[in-house]
Amino acid sequence: MDVIAQAAKLFGNSPMLRRAGTTLSFIECNKRAEEIANRLVGMGVRAGDTVAIVAPNTPELAMLLLGLLKAGMIAAPLNNRFPEHLLSNTIDKLQPNLIVTSGTTTLPGSIRIGELVDNDWYKECGPTLEESANQKFGTVDAMQRPVTIIHTSASSGVAKSAVHSFANHWYNALGSNENIPFGAGDCWLLSLPLFHIGGYSLLFRSLLSGGALALAEPDESLGQSLQNFPLTHLSLVPTQLYRLLASHKSTALLRKLKAVLLGGSAAPKSLIECALREGIPLYLSYGSTEMGSQIATTPAPITSTQQNSGKLLPYRELSVAKDGELLVKGPCLFQGYLRDGLIQPQTDNDGWFHTSDIGTLSAKNEVTILGRKDNMFISGGENIHPEEIERALMMIEGILEALVVPVSDDEYGQRPVAFIQSVETEKPDEQTIIEAMQGIVGKLKTPIRCFPVRQWVTLPGSQKSDRAWYQKEASAPPRLSLEP
């Protein structure tokens, strides 16, 4: 199925990609994708081959991804912020047929993105595929053919290579669009990187619905993008929303949007309260790389801080195991992890993928996330979920974000220790925090120490805090400060 050509027929001259001051229509994007596909074939790349890409979000990267989709090739966009050794290791494991980089990155055997995609992306489009090389790309099992390899930002710091089929992206986009309408006249900012499942999934949402995607300059702030584009939709992680709400101008622009989709990690209660006070149309979402992006999302903008992580979206199935782990399956579920050149399925005998997330599913298909199975520890014989303690900490006045890790304890086995980022003018002291927490979660779950944090240490190329780093620091001999 040529979804790009289909979108060109359906949506014609409606804009698909927006850059400040100009646009490319669906017809123009289709022609450009054909041109790129021909160039790839001319270089000896064939349908089913893997192309690794190291580049920031740009119109050229978006067009290259469309060209690979049209050519039946597998796109493996990599985190351009990865340190060089991690990039090299990841590429060694991928063994791609071609490596494409931006002008800021050089890797052995790579070519520059400009050799495939004209930097002057607005010029008169070249001939169509049929008019030029008349190449015939693979169409066998079109819905099930691999389309992408997206790397997870695993909590262990070791990224896994998740392989998605055309059908995985197609059905994820269908269900997402049914919940948050996105169509002609709308514009969604690509505020998440295209190497992230939350960024790449927007390409399919646009192709299926006719909505436009906005691409900012690499050094442009989110606040500037809100001013530069006629946005209606926006995807954010909590850190990005924090920064936008700190600006009165950005907050005013957020109010005018149709939807602000918040995901990536648990949102602090204080952040949700602020968004509600400001009248932001906020949708909470739970998703994963393995399920192609969203799994559950609130069906309307939230109205209180007590709401769950969302309602299960169409084309997804979810079950809760006896130990509380969430299991998922359905047409959105990825094909497996790529290891040693082979796709290794990750489902059990009944077809379920075990997410390692702990949560609940209500009779109304509402999903609530309690924590990660691999973060859980045992204290005094009781299962402790750090995320529960973190949510309780963020209910205390002055605390913006918190991270809890276990440390060894002779009596209890393990006890919780907290790292806390606070409002400078309202910073609660350790004794105040401990007393408040004993009233909220009880003595066993109350952190025995609280360390201040000004800036979080994150996993390489990610915005997720590095729990392993903090656990190591918490277990280290006492020092004057644990500030990174």
N, C-alpha and C positions, 0 to 999 in steps of 0.2 A: 504494500500500500504506500503510495507516494502522498503522504499527508501534507507536504508543502505545496505540491501542485493542486491538491484538493482545496487547500485553504486559499490559494490564488484564485481559483474558480469561484469559490463561495464569497470571498471578501474583497476581491479585486483591488481597487485603488485605495482602500482603507489603509491607514498607516499600521505597519507591524512593528518597525523599529524606529524609535525617536532618539535623535541626538539634539543637543541644544541648537535650535534654529532651523532644523531640517528633519526630514523623515524618509524612510523607505517603505513603500507599500508592500502588500502581500505579493502582488505580481512581480515587483522589482526584486523582492527577496527570493522568490522562486527562480527567477532568471539568474541571479547571482549564485544561488546554491547550485544550479546546473553548471555554471561556469567553473566553480570551485571543484565540483565532482569530476569534471572533465580533466582539470589540471592534475588532480590526484591520480586518476587513471593513467594519464600521460606519463606520470612519474613511476608507474609500475605498481601502485597500490591497488588492491582489488577488494571487492565486496567480501566482508568477513574479516578483513585485516584490522589490526588495532593501531590507532594513531594516538600517541601520547602528546598532550599539549600543556605547556607551561606558560601561562600568560594571565595578566589581570583582566578584569571585566572591561571589554571594549566592544564596539560594533564589529570590529574585525573578528574577534573571538566568537561572537554570536553567529556571524555569517559562516565561519569555518565549521561550527557545530551543525548548522543547517546543511552545509555542503556534505559533511560526513553522513548525516542522516539520509540525505537523498541518494548518496552513493552506496548505501548499504554497508558502510564501514563502522567500526566500533570506536567511539570517542572515549578517550581516557583523559579528561581534563584534570590536571594535578594542581595542588596548592602552590601557587607561585611564591608564597611566603615561607615555604619549607626551607630549612637550611640545606646547603648544597649536598651534604652527605646523605641526608634523608631523601632528597630528590633522586640522587644517584642510586641509592638502594632500592627505592620504589620502582624506578625504571628498569633496573636489573631484573627484578621479579616479574615485571610486566612483559618484558621482551617484545616491545612494540615493533611494528613494521616500519613506522616512521615517527620521528620526534619533531614537534613544531614548537618553537619558542618565540617570545616577544623580543624586542630589541634590548631589553634589560637583562636577559638571561641567555647564557650560552652553555650548551651541553654537547659533548662529543657526538658527532654524526647527525646533529640536528639541522633543520632549516628554519629560516625566519618566516613568521606568519605572513609577511608582506610578499613572499614568493607565491603564496596561494590566494591571498585576498588583497585586492588593490587598496592601498591606503586611501586613495581618493574614492571612497565607497559610494559617492553620489553621482559619479560620472555616468554617461550613457551606458546602459547595460549591454553586455556582449550578446552573442547569439545564444539561442536556447540549445539545450542538449541535443534535440532532434536535428537542429539546423547545423550543428558542428560535427562532433565526432560520432554522433548517433550511437553512443555507447549503450549497451544493455546491462543494467545492473541486476544483481541477484534478487529474485523475488520468491524463492522457495521458502515456505513457512514464514511468510513476511511478518505475521504478528508475533511469532515466537523467536525470531532472530535476535541475537544480542545487539544492543544499540549503544550501551554505555558501560563503562567501568568507573564507578564512583567510589572514592576511598572514604571510609568512615574515619572520624576523629575519635578513635577508641579511647576509653578511659585509661587504658594501659599505656597509651602513647604509641602503640604499634597499630598503624592503620590497616584495615582489611579491605580487600578489593571486591566490592559488591558488583555483580554483573546483572544488569537489567535488560529485559527484552523490550521490544516495541510495545507489546501488550501491557507490560508493567506500567510504562509511562502513560499510555493511552487511557487505561482505566483509572489510574490515579487522578489524571486531569479531569476525566468525566465526573467522577465523584466529587472532586473539589469544586468544580464549576457549578455543580448542582447546589452546593451548599452556599457558596459565595458567588453570586452571579458576576461574570466578567465577560464583556462583549464589546461590540462595535461602539466606539465613542469613549471607551474606558482606556485608562493608561496606568500600568503597573510598573513601579520603579524596580529595576534589577538591583536592589540594595544588598542582596546576598550574592556571594561569588558563584559563578557558573560551574566551578568545580565542586560545589556543595549541592546536595540533592534539592534543597529548597530554592536554589537559583535555577538549576537546569530544568526543574519541573515546570517553571513558568513558560519555557519555550513551547511545551506541549499544550499548556493552558491557553496560550495565545493562538496556536495553530487550530485548536478545536473550537475556539469561541469568537475569534475576530478582534479581540482586544489587543491594544498596542503595548509594547514594552519600551521603557525609557532606559537609556544607558548614559550614565554620567561620565565625565572625564575621570581618569583614575585617581587624580588628586583632589577631586571635588568632594566637599563635605555633604553629609545628608541634608543639613539645613539649606545649603545652596541648591541642592537638587530639588527640594520642595518648592523653591522659588522659580527654578528654571523650567519646570515641566508642568503640563496641565494634568497632574496626577489625580487618580481616583482611588488607587489601591496601593498598599505598601506592606511589605513583609519585614519584620524586625525581630531581633533577639533582644532580651532585656537591657543589655548594655547600650544598645543603640537608642532604645526608647528613653532611657535615663538621660542621655545627652540631648535628645531633641526637646524633652520636657523642661530642660534647664533654660531654654530660649523661649521668650514670649512670642517672638515672631514665628518660630517653628511650631509652637503649640497652637497658635491661631490657624496655621495652615493644616495641621493634623485634624482639627475639628471639621474641616470642610471635606475630608475624604469620605468615601463610601465604606471603606474597610481598612483597618490596621490589623494585620495578622501577626500575632505574637507567639513565638515558639522557640525551639532550640534548647531551652532549659526552663526550670521552674521559675515563674515570675514572683518576685517578692511582693508581699501584701502591701507594703508601702508604695511600690511602683503602681500597682493596680489601683489603689486608692487615689493616687495623684491623677492617673489617667481618667478615672471616673469623675473626679472633681472638675477636670478640664473639659469634659464632654467628648472624649476621644471615642470613636466607634471601634472598640477593641474586641477582637475575636481571639480567644485562647485556643491553642492547638497542641495536640500530642501527635508526634510522628516519628519516623525513623528512616534512615537511609534504605534499609532492607525492604521497606514497604513503599518505596518510591516517593516519599514525602509524608503528607498528612495521613493520619489514621483516624483521628477523631478531632472535631473542631466544634466550637459552640455554634449553634444554628443562627444566632443573631448576636449583635453586640452585647457584651455582658453588662449587667446592671448592678452587680454586687461582687464583693471580694470572696464570697462563699461559694461561687460557682465552680464546677468541676473542670476537667481538662477538655471537655467537649463531648459531642455525640458521635458515635461511630458513623463514618461516612459510607455511602454506597460503594459496592464492589470490594468491601473489606469484611472479614469475619474475625471475631475476637472471642477468646475463651479465657477463663481464669483457672489455673491449675490449683491443686489442693494446697500448695504452699504459697498461693497468692501471685505466682508469676503469670504475666499476661502472655498468651499465645495468639498468634495471628496467622491468617492465611487468606487466600483469594487471588484474583487475577493481578493484583498489585504486587504480590510478593515476588521478590527477586529470584533469579535462577540459582544463585549460590555464590560462594566466594571463589575467586580465581586463585588457585594454588598450583605451582609447578606446571603452568600452562593448561590446566584442566579446571573446568567449572565443577565445584563440589557442592551439591545441594545440602541445605542446612535444616531440612525438615525432619520431624520424627515419622514414625510409621503411619500416622494418621494425617500427615501433610501439614502439621502445625510447625511454625517457627517460634522458638522460645526466645523472647525478647530480652530476658534478664531484668525487665521492669516489674516491679511489684505494684499491684493496684486492684481496683474493683470495677465491676460492670453492673450497673443497675438494671432493673427490669425495663427501663426506658432506653437502654443502650447508651447510657451516659458513663463515660470513663473517668475515673479518678486515679491519678498516679500518686503512689505513696513513696516510692523510692526505687533504688537500684538493688537488685539481688546481690550483685558483687560488691556493693558498698556496705551491706549489712554486717554487723558484728554482734557478738554475744557478751552481755554484761550481767553478772549475777544470775546467769541462767536464762536471761530474757533476750529475745531478738530485738536489736536496736537498729532503727533506720535513721542514718544521719540526716536525711532530708526532712524528717518530721521535726527534729531538733532545730534544723536551720529555719524552717517555716516559723517555729515558735519564737526563735531569736528575733526574726524580722518583724514580729508583732510588738517588740519593745521600742518605745519612742527613741528615735535617734539612730537606730541601726538600719543601714541601707542593705547590706548583703552579709551573709554568713556562710561559713564552710566548716563542717564538723568532721573530725577524723578520730579514730580510736588510738589509745595508747595502752601499753601493757600495765596491768595492775595486779599485785599479789593476791588481793582479797577477791576482786570481782572478775578477774581474767582480763577484761578491757574496760576502759572508761572513756567517755567522750571529752575531747578538747576542741575549743572553738577558735576560729580565726574570724575577725569581725571588722568590717568597714563601716564607719559611722559618719554621721554629719558632724563636721568639725565643731560647730557651735552647740551641738546637743549630744556630745559624746558621753555615754553612760560609763561609769567605772565598773570594774570587775565585780565588786560586791553587789552593786545594784542589779547587775545582770543576773548573777547567781540567785539572788533572792527572788527576782521576778520569775525566773525559769522554774524554780521549785514550785511556785504557785501555778504555773502553766502546764508543765509536763511531769512534775514530780522529781524527787531527789535522784533517782537512778539515772534519769535521762538528762539531768542538769550537768553542763560541762564543768569539769573540775578546774579548768583554766581557760582564760579568754585572752587571746593575743590580738593587738590592733594591726590592721593592714591598711596601707595607703594605696597600693597597686597590686593587683593579683598576678601571681605567677601562673601562666596558662600553658596548655599543651602546645607543642610546636605547630605554628600556623593556625591555631584555633583560638576561640574566645572562651573555651571551657577551662575552668581552673584545674590545675594539676594536683589532684588529691594525693597522689603518691609523694610528690614533693613536700606537701604540707604535713603528711603523716611522718615522713622522715625528719622534718624539722621539729615537729612536736615531740618526737622521741629522742631528740638530740640532747646533750647535756645543757643545763641552763646557761643562757647568755643574756647580755644586756637587752637585746632586742631580737625578735624573729622577723623583723621587716626584711622583705627580699631586696 
